[in-house]
Amino acid sequence: MLFPYVFVPHSMDKMQGYIDFIFYEVWSKAKDQEYDIDMLFSGCDDLKELITELHYNKWDGADFFLKGLQLVYEDFKTLDDSEINMLKLWYRSNNSIGLVCANDLQ
């Protein structure tokens, strides 16, 4: 039996906010900037604190996560504006589950 989905607030929403920030405010703006944690993450203090903590504490998996973050950043630096805009469209579309389910590909 089919039934409508009802959104349930969860602490994981905060993670989506972090991922959105990294995509839109860090990676998508990488073109003319060097990778600097203090500068790049200054717009999201909670995330900056988390990234800084991972950098200095070296927990299991911290290096893997931080290196991946920086590698993607370096990849974004090589993209032109049209490629970044296409990735933004794909990212937005991929995260708009309601529109995807409604077959509304805005």
Buried (B, 14 or more C-beta within 10 A) or exposed (E): EEEEEEEEEEEEEEEEEBEBBBBEBBBBEBEEEEBEBEEBBEEBEEBBEEBEEBEEEEEEEBEEEBEEBEEBBEEBEEBEEEEBEEBBEEBBEEEBEEEEEEEEEE
